[in-house]
Amino acid sequence: MKYTYLIINLLTVIFPVALSFDKRVAFAKSWKYLWPGMAITGLVFLFWDVLFTVYGVWSFNDAYITGIKFIGLPLEEILFFLTVPFSCLFIYACLNYYVKWEPPFVLTRMISNLLIGASVSLLAYNYTRLYTAVTFGLLIVLLVALVYFFKADWLGRFYMAFLVSLIPFYIVNGVLTAWPVVLYNNAQNMSLRVGTIPFEDHFYSMALLLMNVAFFEYFKSRKTA
């Protein structure tokens, strides 16, 4: 069905939007802090998305998209970089409100260093694979900047939110890759899959959400400073 990807986008965002007006979390009041970061992050990831499509890293199944395209990308793919970050930022905000515990600094630093080390190793062994190289290269840059330069004190909460976001991630990406709506060129990734989902997708998602949360926290702190 040609509206499949569009419906997936709608289902991804409809409940977070509706629940944004809940009086406890009141996520709607924070919308003004997330739009600038979502715009900046969206432009960065859309740049790579266009290149990935041009160079055949992935492609889109015409049977599941409307056919409306901008700069060579399906409308649904562009919407993906709005609906998914919005929904995950909603998860992040909910956890911040309902869960007061956060991982201690030592554990957060250990997780960050493990991610950086693993990303460096995977990049070194797979630098000729475009999807793998860009995914782990970007994650290295983000983590090093946030851990060692900006000393982000919210990283522990981000890791918690990312773990929770893996639940909708497996549902959404599972559908996109199983039907398949998005087709991947295994020559440009490690050919490792979790079910039908490429291994890199987990860390591509992490980089996408990490950048969005970083901007969200930045704009929020600048307003309250």
MDAnalysis code that builds the backbone (N, CA, C; Angstrom):
import MDAnalysis as mda
import numpy as np

u = mda.Universe.empty(675, n_residues=225, atom_resindex=np.repeat(np.arange(225), 3), trajectory=True)
u.add_TopologyAttr("name", ["N", "CA", "C"] * 225)
u.add_TopologyAttr("resid", np.arange(1, 226))
u.add_TopologyAttr("resname", ["MET", "LYS", "TYR", "THR", "TYR", "LEU", "ILE", "ILE", "ASN", "LEU", "LEU", "THR", "VAL", "ILE", "PHE", "PRO", "VAL", "ALA", "LEU", "SER", "PHE", "ASP", "LYS", "ARG", "VAL", "ALA", "PHE", "ALA", "LYS", "SER", "TRP", "LYS", "TYR", "LEU", "TRP", "PRO", "GLY", "MET", "ALA", "ILE", "THR", "GLY", "LEU", "VAL", "PHE", "LEU", "PHE", "TRP", "ASP", "VAL", "LEU", "PHE", "THR", "VAL", "TYR", "GLY", "VAL", "TRP", "SER", "PHE", "ASN", "ASP", "ALA", "TYR", "ILE", "THR", "GLY", "ILE", "LYS", "PHE", "ILE", "GLY", "LEU", "PRO", "LEU", "GLU", "GLU", "ILE", "LEU", "PHE", "PHE", "LEU", "THR", "VAL", "PRO", "PHE", "SER", "CYS", "LEU", "PHE", "ILE", "TYR", "ALA", "CYS", "LEU", "ASN", "TYR", "TYR", "VAL", "LYS", "TRP", "GLU", "PRO", "PRO", "PHE", "VAL", "LEU", "THR", "ARG", "MET", "ILE", "SER", "ASN", "LEU", "LEU", "ILE", "GLY", "ALA", "SER", "VAL", "SER", "LEU", "LEU", "ALA", "TYR", "ASN", "TYR", "THR", "ARG", "LEU", "TYR", "THR", "ALA", "VAL", "THR", "PHE", "GLY", "LEU", "LEU", "ILE", "VAL", "LEU", "LEU", "VAL", "ALA", "LEU", "VAL", "TYR", "PHE", "PHE", "LYS", "ALA", "ASP", "TRP", "LEU", "GLY", "ARG", "PHE", "TYR", "MET", "ALA", "PHE", "LEU", "VAL", "SER", "LEU", "ILE", "PRO", "PHE", "TYR", "ILE", "VAL", "ASN", "GLY", "VAL", "LEU", "THR", "ALA", "TRP", "PRO", "VAL", "VAL", "LEU", "TYR", "ASN", "ASN", "ALA", "GLN", "ASN", "MET", "SER", "LEU", "ARG", "VAL", "GLY", "THR", "ILE", "PRO", "PHE", "GLU", "ASP", "HIS", "PHE", "TYR", "SER", "MET", "ALA", "LEU", "LEU", "LEU", "MET", "ASN", "VAL", "ALA", "PHE", "PHE", "GLU", "TYR", "PHE", "LYS", "SER", "ARG", "LYS", "THR", "ALA"])
u.atoms.positions = np.array([
    [0.833, -1.187, 0.000],
    [0.000, 0.000, 0.000],
    [0.880, 1.254, 0.000],
    [0.596, 2.198, -0.875],
    [1.458, 3.358, -1.061],
    [1.484, 4.319, 0.125],
    [0.541, 4.167, 1.051],
    [0.523, 5.049, 2.220],
    [1.172, 4.413, 3.444],
    [1.827, 3.258, 3.250],
    [2.399, 2.524, 4.385],
    [3.385, 3.364, 5.182],
    [4.381, 3.934, 4.528],
    [5.411, 4.705, 5.234],
    [4.799, 5.951, 5.872],
    [3.854, 6.560, 5.200],
    [3.180, 7.739, 5.744],
    [2.394, 7.384, 7.009],
    [1.711, 6.244, 6.988],
    [0.941, 5.795, 8.155],
    [1.878, 5.474, 9.319],
    [3.037, 4.884, 9.021],
    [4.020, 4.578, 10.070],
    [4.469, 5.867, 10.751],
    [4.725, 6.908, 9.953],
    [5.094, 8.207, 10.527],
    [3.994, 8.746, 11.429],
    [2.765, 8.646, 10.961],
    [1.627, 9.156, 11.729],
    [1.478, 8.407, 13.049],
    [1.543, 7.080, 13.006],
    [1.398, 6.281, 14.214],
    [2.551, 6.515, 15.194],
    [3.719, 6.855, 14.657],
    [4.884, 7.112, 15.505],
    [4.684, 8.344, 16.367],
    [4.005, 9.341, 15.821],
    [3.950, 10.642, 16.487],
    [2.609, 10.963, 17.135],
    [1.550, 10.262, 16.759],
    [0.208, 10.671, 17.184],
    [0.018, 10.643, 18.698],
    [0.502, 9.607, 19.365],
    [0.322, 9.522, 20.816],
    [1.221, 10.506, 21.572],
    [2.506, 10.647, 21.202],
    [3.314, 11.680, 21.856],
    [2.741, 13.086, 21.707],
    [2.187, 13.408, 20.545],
    [1.582, 14.730, 20.363],
    [0.378, 14.881, 21.285],
    [-0.495, 13.889, 21.295],
    [-1.702, 13.955, 22.127],
    [-1.365, 14.043, 23.612],
    [-0.359, 13.260, 24.030],
    [0.000, 13.222, 25.451],
    [0.887, 14.388, 25.875],
    [1.318, 15.202, 24.913],
    [2.146, 16.366, 25.231],
    [1.411, 17.381, 26.081],
    [0.079, 17.306, 26.079],
    [-0.724, 18.284, 26.805],
    [-1.128, 17.783, 28.199],
    [-0.599, 16.617, 28.579],
    [-0.810, 16.121, 29.932],
    [-0.240, 17.136, 30.933],
    [-0.961, 17.426, 31.990],
    [-0.586, 18.495, 32.912],
    [0.654, 18.171, 33.736],
    [0.971, 16.885, 33.867],
    [2.127, 16.532, 34.680],
    [3.440, 16.754, 33.942],
    [3.646, 16.055, 32.836],
    [4.881, 16.240, 32.066],
    [4.848, 17.578, 31.330],
    [3.679, 17.952, 30.812],
    [3.486, 19.230, 30.097],
    [4.539, 19.428, 29.012],
    [4.723, 18.390, 28.209],
    [5.761, 18.444, 27.173],
    [5.499, 19.562, 26.167],
    [4.246, 19.905, 25.944],
    [3.906, 20.961, 24.986],
    [4.573, 22.284, 25.341],
    [4.782, 22.524, 26.635],
    [5.432, 23.761, 27.061],
    [6.905, 23.808, 26.661],
    [7.459, 22.633, 26.354],
    [8.873, 22.558, 25.969],
    [9.077, 22.534, 24.454],
    [7.987, 22.550, 23.698],
    [8.107, 22.469, 22.245],
    [9.026, 23.554, 21.680],
    [8.955, 24.752, 22.258],
    [9.746, 25.870, 21.726],
    [11.249, 25.609, 21.825],
    [11.647, 24.699, 22.727],
    [13.067, 24.377, 22.865],
    [13.521, 23.285, 21.900],
    [12.582, 22.509, 21.387],
    [12.995, 21.384, 20.542],
    [12.978, 21.696, 19.049],
    [12.146, 22.661, 18.612],
    [12.061, 22.919, 17.167],
    [13.382, 23.358, 16.541],
    [14.136, 24.303, 17.165],
    [15.405, 24.714, 16.530],
    [16.379, 23.551, 16.368],
    [16.510, 22.741, 17.432],
    [17.430, 21.604, 17.369],
    [16.991, 20.550, 16.378],
    [15.680, 20.314, 16.298],
    [15.175, 19.349, 15.330],
    [15.439, 19.822, 13.908],
    [15.347, 21.137, 13.684],
    [15.607, 21.688, 12.354],
    [17.074, 21.525, 11.972],
    [17.972, 21.867, 12.903],
    [19.410, 21.755, 12.629],
    [19.808, 20.296, 12.417],
    [19.379, 19.439, 13.339],
    [19.709, 18.013, 13.235],
    [19.109, 17.406, 11.972],
    [17.863, 17.791, 11.669],
    [17.210, 17.278, 10.471],
    [17.980, 17.614, 9.215],
    [18.498, 18.836, 9.133],
    [19.277, 19.243, 7.952],
    [20.557, 18.418, 7.823],
    [21.224, 18.178, 8.961],
    [22.456, 17.369, 8.942],
    [22.167, 15.956, 8.446],
    [21.137, 15.341, 8.993],
    [20.837, 13.956, 8.637],
    [20.221, 13.841, 7.244],
    [19.483, 14.859, 6.827],
    [18.937, 14.834, 5.465],
    [20.055, 14.954, 4.433],
    [21.110, 15.698, 4.772],
    [22.274, 15.798, 3.884],
    [22.856, 14.412, 3.633],
    [23.062, 13.655, 4.724],
    [23.591, 12.297, 4.572],
    [22.588, 11.390, 3.871],
    [21.316, 11.593, 4.173],
    [20.273, 10.765, 3.576],
    [20.265, 10.908, 2.058],
    [20.398, 12.143, 1.596],
    [20.440, 12.380, 0.145],
    [21.645, 11.678, -0.466],
    [22.813, 11.829, 0.181],
    [24.026, 11.178, -0.339],
    [23.895, 9.662, -0.309],
    [23.349, 9.118, 0.774],
    [23.171, 7.673, 0.882],
    [22.250, 7.150, -0.221],
    [21.229, 7.918, -0.537],
    [20.302, 7.503, -1.594],
    [20.981, 7.565, -2.955],
    [21.734, 8.634, -3.192],
    [22.442, 8.802, -4.474],
    [23.463, 7.690, -4.681],
    [24.202, 7.349, -3.621],
    [25.268, 6.350, -3.735],
    [24.785, 4.924, -3.460],
    [23.481, 4.749, -3.328],
    [22.935, 3.401, -3.223],
    [23.158, 2.712, -1.898],
    [23.355, 3.495, -0.826],
    [23.476, 2.887, 0.500],
    [22.145, 2.262, 0.880],
    [21.065, 2.965, 0.521],
    [19.724, 2.431, 0.688],
    [18.818, 2.999, -0.380],
    [17.655, 2.421, -0.518],
    [16.656, 2.891, -1.482],
    [15.277, 2.647, -0.883],
    [14.252, 3.118, -1.578],
    [12.899, 3.055, -1.041],
    [11.985, 2.300, -1.999],
    [11.179, 1.434, -1.429],
    [10.287, 0.585, -2.203],
    [9.068, 1.388, -2.649],
    [8.937, 1.574, -3.953],
    [7.848, 2.401, -4.493],
    [6.466, 1.878, -4.126],
    [6.380, 0.621, -3.764],
    [5.073, 0.038, -3.430],
    [4.527, 0.577, -2.108],
    [5.422, 1.169, -1.279],
    [5.006, 1.580, 0.062],
    [5.117, 3.084, 0.305],
    [5.399, 3.869, -0.726],
    [5.501, 5.320, -0.567],
    [4.570, 6.007, -1.555],
    [4.200, 7.250, -1.233],
    [3.232, 7.974, -2.064],
    [3.809, 8.395, -3.407],
    [5.131, 8.520, -3.493],
    [5.763, 8.968, -4.731],
    [6.100, 10.447, -4.732],
    [5.680, 11.171, -3.683],
    [6.018, 12.598, -3.564],
    [7.458, 12.697, -3.060],
    [8.305, 13.417, -3.808],
    [9.718, 13.488, -3.440],
    [10.229, 14.919, -3.453],
    [11.195, 15.172, -2.577],
    [11.912, 16.436, -2.518],
    [13.398, 16.112, -2.458],
    [14.190, 16.802, -3.231],
    [15.647, 16.556, -3.340],
    [15.958, 15.058, -3.427],
    [15.119, 14.336, -4.115],
    [15.342, 12.914, -4.343],
    [14.885, 11.999, -3.229],
    [14.355, 12.566, -2.142],
    [13.911, 11.756, -1.008],
    [12.390, 11.709, -0.962],
    [11.826, 10.560, -0.614],
    [10.376, 10.493, -0.408],
    [9.946, 11.441, 0.709],
    [8.777, 12.012, 0.579],
    [8.225, 12.874, 1.617],
    [8.244, 12.165, 2.970],
    [7.930, 10.879, 2.974],
    [7.859, 10.110, 4.221],
    [9.212, 10.030, 4.917],
    [10.285, 9.947, 4.139],
    [11.628, 9.875, 4.724],
    [11.984, 11.201, 5.401],
    [11.589, 12.298, 4.798],
    [11.825, 13.615, 5.394],
    [11.034, 13.750, 6.694],
    [9.789, 13.302, 6.673],
    [8.955, 13.353, 7.878],
    [9.530, 12.493, 9.003],
    [10.207, 11.409, 8.622],
    [10.816, 10.498, 9.599],
    [11.743, 11.242, 10.549],
    [12.457, 12.252, 10.031],
    [13.408, 12.993, 10.854],
    [12.731, 14.051, 11.721],
    [11.415, 14.121, 11.639],
    [10.625, 14.952, 12.544],
    [9.855, 14.084, 13.529],
    [9.197, 13.067, 13.019],
    [8.327, 12.251, 13.868],
    [9.113, 11.426, 14.885],
    [10.199, 10.808, 14.450],
    [10.977, 9.957, 15.359],
    [11.674, 10.768, 16.452],
    [12.413, 11.845, 16.106],
    [13.014, 12.638, 17.182],
    [11.987, 13.235, 18.143],
    [10.859, 13.704, 17.606],
    [9.825, 14.269, 18.478],
    [9.354, 13.226, 19.491],
    [9.080, 12.033, 19.011],
    [8.575, 10.974, 19.889],
    [9.617, 10.563, 20.927],
    [10.877, 10.528, 20.527],
    [11.927, 10.124, 21.466],
    [12.230, 11.225, 22.477],
    [12.125, 12.475, 22.059],
    [12.267, 13.575, 23.015],
    [11.132, 13.557, 24.032],
    [9.961, 13.126, 23.593],
    [8.835, 12.964, 24.513],
    [9.158, 11.891, 25.555],
    [9.742, 10.778, 25.114],
    [10.162, 9.720, 26.041],
    [11.184, 10.277, 27.037],
    [12.138, 11.032, 26.520],
    [13.185, 11.636, 27.355],
    [12.568, 12.546, 28.412],
    [11.607, 13.384, 28.014],
    [10.954, 14.304, 28.944],
    [10.152, 13.543, 29.998],
    [9.471, 12.489, 29.588],
    [8.678, 11.689, 30.526],
    [9.567, 11.026, 31.570],
    [10.685, 10.467, 31.129],
    [11.601, 9.832, 32.078],
    [12.179, 10.852, 33.048],
    [12.487, 12.038, 32.545],
    [13.014, 13.089, 33.420],
    [12.009, 13.458, 34.503],
    [10.732, 13.383, 34.160],
    [9.696, 13.754, 35.133],
    [9.406, 12.616, 36.116],
    [9.263, 11.411, 35.596],
    [8.799, 10.301, 36.432],
    [9.926, 9.533, 37.121],
    [11.118, 9.522, 36.536],
    [12.233, 8.751, 37.111],
    [13.272, 9.728, 37.645],
    [13.389, 9.802, 38.938],
    [14.317, 10.755, 39.552],
    [15.742, 10.206, 39.634],
    [15.859, 8.870, 39.595],
    [17.191, 8.268, 39.637],
    [17.884, 8.435, 38.288],
    [19.186, 8.611, 38.303],
    [19.956, 8.615, 37.076],
    [21.280, 7.902, 37.309],
    [21.866, 7.336, 36.274],
    [23.125, 6.608, 36.447],
    [24.195, 7.520, 37.044],
    [25.005, 6.999, 37.961],
    [26.078, 7.826, 38.532],
    [27.073, 8.244, 37.460],
    [27.801, 9.307, 37.735],
    [28.747, 9.868, 36.766],
    [29.752, 8.822, 36.281],
    [30.259, 7.999, 37.220],
    [31.273, 7.000, 36.852],
    [30.713, 6.019, 35.821],
    [29.485, 5.575, 36.027],
    [28.861, 4.644, 35.094],
    [28.593, 5.311, 33.741],
    [28.128, 6.548, 33.778],
    [27.873, 7.280, 32.527],
    [29.153, 7.452, 31.727],
    [30.234, 7.822, 32.414],
    [31.527, 7.987, 31.727],
    [32.020, 6.651, 31.169],
    [31.811, 5.570, 31.915],
    [32.229, 4.252, 31.444],
    [31.464, 3.849, 30.182],
    [30.144, 4.053, 30.198],
    [29.322, 3.735, 29.026],
    [29.780, 4.559, 27.823],
    [30.023, 5.846, 28.054],
    [30.457, 6.734, 26.968],
    [31.787, 6.282, 26.387],
    [32.732, 5.949, 27.256],
    [34.050, 5.512, 26.785],
    [33.973, 4.190, 26.025],
    [33.120, 3.281, 26.506],
    [32.929, 2.009, 25.802],
    [32.344, 2.243, 24.403],
    [31.378, 3.142, 24.328],
    [30.772, 3.462, 23.027],
    [31.786, 4.103, 22.087],
    [32.598, 4.999, 22.621],
    [33.626, 5.650, 21.798],
    [34.641, 4.622, 21.315],
    [35.116, 3.784, 22.234],
    [36.104, 2.766, 21.862],
    [35.564, 1.783, 20.840],
    [34.337, 1.299, 21.061],
    [33.734, 0.358, 20.117],
    [33.517, 1.008, 18.764],
    [33.113, 2.275, 18.765],
    [32.864, 2.984, 17.508],
    [34.159, 3.187, 16.729],
    [35.231, 3.516, 17.440],
    [36.540, 3.681, 16.784],
    [36.967, 2.370, 16.132],
    [36.808, 1.260, 16.856],
    [37.197, -0.053, 16.321],
    [36.365, -0.427, 15.098],
    [35.067, -0.239, 15.183],
    [34.187, -0.593, 14.062],
    [34.443, 0.295, 12.857],
    [34.732, 1.565, 13.109],
    [35.071, 2.474, 12.008],
    [36.384, 2.061, 11.348],
    [37.387, 1.694, 12.162],
    [38.697, 1.319, 11.630],
    [38.613, 0.079, 10.742],
    [37.762, -0.876, 11.119],
    [37.649, -2.118, 10.360],
    [36.667, -2.034, 9.195],
    [35.866, -0.969, 9.169],
    [34.821, -0.888, 8.138],
    [34.784, 0.479, 7.455],
    [35.935, 1.129, 7.360],
    [35.962, 2.498, 6.838],
    [35.564, 2.588, 5.367],
    [35.598, 1.460, 4.653],
    [35.210, 1.487, 3.237],
    [33.692, 1.328, 3.054],
    [32.995, 0.994, 4.109],
    [31.540, 0.834, 4.043],
    [30.901, 2.150, 4.474],
    [30.233, 2.798, 3.553],
    [29.791, 4.176, 3.763],
    [28.849, 4.321, 4.947],
    [27.844, 3.454, 5.042],
    [26.873, 3.571, 6.135],
    [27.553, 3.357, 7.482],
    [28.388, 2.345, 7.576],
    [29.099, 2.045, 8.815],
    [30.037, 3.183, 9.201],
    [30.796, 3.671, 8.230],
    [31.782, 4.715, 8.499],
    [31.126, 6.001, 8.976],
    [30.079, 6.433, 8.294],
    [29.405, 7.680, 8.673],
    [28.727, 7.535, 10.034],
    [28.062, 6.408, 10.251],
    [27.341, 6.201, 11.511],
    [28.278, 6.269, 12.705],
    [29.336, 5.484, 12.680],
    [30.221, 5.443, 13.843],
    [31.143, 6.652, 13.904],
    [31.478, 7.224, 12.757],
    [32.264, 8.453, 12.748],
    [31.507, 9.594, 13.406],
    [30.234, 9.734, 13.051],
    [29.405, 10.788, 13.638],
    [29.206, 10.560, 15.130],
    [28.995, 9.317, 15.522],
    [28.790, 9.011, 16.939],
    [30.046, 9.331, 17.751],
    [31.211, 9.049, 17.206],
    [32.469, 9.378, 17.892],
    [32.567, 10.881, 18.126],
    [32.322, 11.650, 17.078],
    [32.421, 13.115, 17.183],
    [31.458, 13.652, 18.242],
    [30.223, 13.182, 18.212],
    [29.220, 13.657, 19.163],
    [29.596, 13.311, 20.596],
    [29.976, 12.057, 20.820],
    [30.276, 11.616, 22.186],
    [31.526, 12.296, 22.740],
    [32.569, 12.392, 21.943],
    [33.798, 13.055, 22.405],
    [33.506, 14.508, 22.746],
    [32.741, 15.185, 21.886],
    [32.416, 16.595, 22.135],
    [31.596, 16.750, 23.412],
    [30.583, 15.905, 23.585],
    [29.680, 16.047, 24.731],
    [30.317, 15.607, 26.044],
    [31.166, 14.578, 25.983],
    [31.779, 14.051, 27.207],
    [32.967, 14.896, 27.645],
    [33.854, 15.233, 26.691],
    [35.128, 15.839, 27.069],
    [35.206, 17.350, 26.877],
    [34.359, 17.905, 26.038],
    [34.397, 19.346, 25.822],
    [33.237, 20.069, 26.505],
    [32.018, 19.558, 26.295],
    [30.857, 20.215, 26.882],
    [30.473, 19.631, 28.242],
    [31.035, 18.449, 28.547],
    [30.783, 17.794, 29.844],
    [29.285, 17.754, 30.167],
    [28.528, 17.211, 29.237],
    [27.070, 17.163, 29.360],
    [26.654, 16.342, 30.572],
    [25.944, 16.964, 31.487],
    [25.548, 16.265, 32.717],
    [24.243, 15.490, 32.553],
    [23.648, 15.530, 31.369],
    [22.389, 14.836, 31.118],
    [22.592, 13.520, 30.364],
    [23.827, 13.149, 30.094],
    [24.093, 11.951, 29.291],
    [23.531, 10.684, 29.925],
    [23.621, 10.590, 31.246],
    [23.076, 9.413, 31.923],
    [21.587, 9.262, 31.663],
    [20.872, 10.372, 31.736],
    [19.432, 10.336, 31.463],
    [19.165, 10.021, 29.995],
    [20.045, 10.496, 29.122],
    [19.889, 10.177, 27.700],
    [20.007, 8.677, 27.473],
    [20.996, 8.034, 28.087],
    [21.178, 6.593, 27.895],
    [19.944, 5.819, 28.371],
    [19.358, 6.262, 29.466],
    [18.137, 5.619, 29.945],
    [17.008, 5.774, 28.919],
    [16.861, 6.984, 28.396],
    [15.804, 7.241, 27.415],
    [16.050, 6.463, 26.127],
    [17.318, 6.328, 25.742],
    [17.629, 5.583, 24.526],
    [17.234, 4.116, 24.669],
    [17.499, 3.544, 25.843],
    [17.113, 2.147, 26.074],
    [15.605, 1.968, 25.949],
    [14.851, 2.911, 26.509],
    [13.393, 2.839, 26.398],
    [12.955, 3.035, 24.951],
    [13.643, 3.927, 24.226],
    [13.276, 4.212, 22.830],
    [13.507, 3.011, 21.913],
    [14.291, 2.034, 22.379],
    [14.527, 0.846, 21.553],
    [13.239, 0.026, 21.361],
    [12.284, 0.184, 22.278],
    [11.012, -0.547, 22.122],
    [10.283, -0.078, 20.865],
    [9.970, 1.237, 20.735],
    [9.350, 1.682, 19.474],
    [10.293, 1.561, 18.279],
    [11.609, 1.665, 18.533],
    [12.589, 1.512, 17.450],
    [12.442, 0.156, 16.769],
    [12.349, -0.920, 17.573],
    [12.236, -2.255, 16.991],
    [10.907, -2.446, 16.258],
    [9.885, -1.775, 16.736],
    [8.594, -1.881, 16.052],
    [8.642, -1.152, 14.710],
    [9.041, 0.130, 14.752],
    [9.042, 0.959, 13.541],
    [10.063, 0.455, 12.525],
    [11.320, 0.299, 12.962],
    [12.344, -0.166, 12.025],
    [12.121, -1.606, 11.599],
    [11.511, -2.378, 12.487],
    [11.188, -3.754, 12.114],
    [10.231, -3.799, 10.941],
    [9.206, -2.951, 10.986],
    [8.247, -2.893, 9.872],
    [8.919, -2.355, 8.616],
    [9.694, -1.270, 8.766],
    [10.335, -0.634, 7.604],
    [11.288, -1.576, 6.879],
    [11.954, -2.452, 7.632],
    [12.945, -3.335, 7.017],
    [12.401, -4.720, 6.673],
    [11.300, -5.106, 7.299],
    [10.751, -6.444, 7.051],
    [9.869, -6.479, 5.808],
    [9.139, -5.403, 5.520],
    [8.166, -5.475, 4.423],
    [8.788, -5.593, 3.040],
    [9.846, -4.989, 2.585],
    [10.559, -3.884, 3.196],
    [10.167, -2.550, 2.539],
    [10.066, -1.523, 3.384],
    [9.844, -0.172, 2.869],
    [11.176, 0.438, 2.460],
    [12.200, 0.217, 3.301],
    [13.554, 0.691, 3.012],
    [14.425, -0.520, 2.693],
    [15.172, -0.425, 1.595],
    [16.046, -1.525, 1.173],
    [17.501, -1.102, 1.347],
    [18.295, -1.944, 1.985],
    [19.686, -1.622, 2.287],
    [20.641, -2.377, 1.369],
    [21.698, -1.686, 0.969],
    [22.764, -2.292, 0.180],
    [23.807, -2.843, 1.147],
    [23.890, -4.150, 1.278],
    [24.784, -4.762, 2.265],
    [26.259, -4.524, 1.983],
    [26.584, -4.071, 0.777],
    [27.983, -3.745, 0.476],
    [28.428, -2.495, 1.235],
    [27.444, -1.706, 1.695],
    [27.766, -0.459, 2.389],
    [27.530, -0.539, 3.899],
    [27.265, -1.739, 4.394],
    [27.154, -1.940, 5.844],
    [27.812, -3.265, 6.211],
    [27.789, -3.629, 7.465],
    [28.498, -4.827, 7.924],
    [27.743, -6.123, 7.658],
    [26.568, -6.022, 7.081],
    [25.733, -7.193, 6.774],
    [25.293, -7.947, 8.030],
    [25.335, -7.264, 9.171],
    [24.833, -7.847, 10.418],
    [23.435, -7.309, 10.675],
    [22.516, -8.188, 11.034],
    [21.138, -7.758, 11.262],
    [20.623, -8.275, 12.605],
    [19.817, -7.458, 13.229],
    [19.058, -7.886, 14.405],
    [17.635, -8.086, 13.903],
    [17.281, -9.336, 13.676],
    [16.051, -9.612, 12.941],
    [16.242, -9.160, 11.507],
    [15.477, -8.171, 11.090],
    [15.640, -7.612, 9.735],
    [16.323, -6.249, 9.764],
    [16.675, -5.769, 10.964],
    [17.218, -4.413, 11.120],
    [18.750, -4.439, 11.057],
    [19.357, -3.636, 10.168],
    [20.818, -3.564, 10.132],
    [21.396, -3.120, 11.472],
    [22.510, -3.709, 11.851],
    [23.162, -3.396, 13.125],
    [23.429, -1.901, 13.256],
    [23.863, -1.269, 12.172],
    [24.185, 0.161, 12.193],
    [22.988, 1.036, 12.543],
    [21.788, 0.573, 12.222],
    [20.593, 1.380, 12.487],
    [20.480, 1.781, 13.956],
    [20.904, 0.893, 14.849],
    [20.820, 1.188, 16.288],
    [21.651, 2.429, 16.630],
    [22.820, 2.526, 16.029],
    [23.745, 3.607, 16.371],
    [23.494, 4.856, 15.526],
    [22.937, 4.666, 14.346],
    [22.464, 5.798, 13.554],
    [21.338, 6.494, 14.322],
    [20.447, 5.684, 14.890],
    [19.358, 6.221, 15.716],
    [19.912, 6.911, 16.960],
    [20.918, 6.306, 17.587],
    [21.522, 6.912, 18.769],
    [22.113, 8.280, 18.441],
    [22.842, 8.373, 17.324],
    [23.434, 9.654, 16.921],
    [22.351, 10.691, 16.636],
    [21.284, 10.274, 15.953],
    [20.168, 11.172, 15.647],
    [19.535, 11.711, 16.932],
    [19.260, 10.834, 17.871],
    [18.609, 11.240, 19.111],
    [19.556, 12.026, 20.008],
    [20.822, 11.653, 20.010],
    [21.809, 12.350, 20.836],
    [21.943, 13.806, 20.396],
    [21.984, 14.037, 19.098],
    [22.095, 15.404, 18.601],
    [20.842, 16.205, 18.935],
    [19.682, 15.578, 18.796],
    [18.429, 16.266, 19.123],
    [18.344, 16.621, 20.604],
    [18.709, 15.684, 21.468],
    [18.663, 15.943, 22.910],
    [19.676, 17.018, 23.290],
    [20.850, 16.983, 22.665],
    [21.881, 17.988, 22.959],
    [21.369, 19.396, 22.643],
    [20.756, 19.563, 21.497],
    [20.210, 20.879, 21.148],
    [19.035, 21.247, 22.049],
    [18.200, 20.271, 22.377],
    [17.063, 20.509, 23.270],
    [17.549, 21.030, 24.621],
    [18.559, 20.374, 25.182],
    [19.107, 20.794, 26.464],
    [19.791, 22.156, 26.350],
    [20.443, 22.391, 25.225],
    [21.131, 23.674, 25.038],
    [20.142, 24.829, 24.996],
    [19.115, 24.715, 24.167],
    [18.145, 25.805, 24.043],
    [17.346, 25.995, 25.330],
    [17.087, 24.889, 26.025],
    [16.366, 24.988, 27.288],
    [17.212, 25.698, 28.337],
    [18.505, 25.369, 28.410],
    [19.388, 25.983, 29.399],
    [19.635, 27.446, 29.068],
    [19.690, 27.769, 27.801],
    [19.920, 29.160, 27.415],
    [18.736, 30.043, 27.790],
    [17.548, 29.456, 27.741],
    [16.339, 30.203, 28.106],
    [16.273, 30.463, 29.594],
    [16.730, 29.494, 30.370],
    [16.631, 29.616, 31.831],
    [17.859, 30.271, 32.455],
    [18.883, 30.508, 31.646],
    [20.126, 31.104, 32.179],
    [19.921, 32.570, 32.566],
])
